[in-house]
Amino acid sequence: MSEKSHPDDVTTWNDPERCPFCNDELANAGPAFVDHLERNQSCKKRFETWRERVADDVGGEWVG
């Protein structure tokens, strides 16, 4: 899979079978997303940034 460049403000949160950062189709909403992040560094970086921004909104530690 090729690396894609995406504007930081583009996200798609309404379809769990698509990456919210690049809109690529995922095989399923859970493990496939994690696999996708490992293959796509641009999405991984955007996910990590998103996670840092919402960390205070989530009580306790992340599960999974």
Secondary structure, DSSP 8 states (H G I E B T S, - for coil): -------TT----S-TTB-TTT--B-SSSSHHHHHHHHH-HHHHHHHHHHHHHHGGGSSSS---
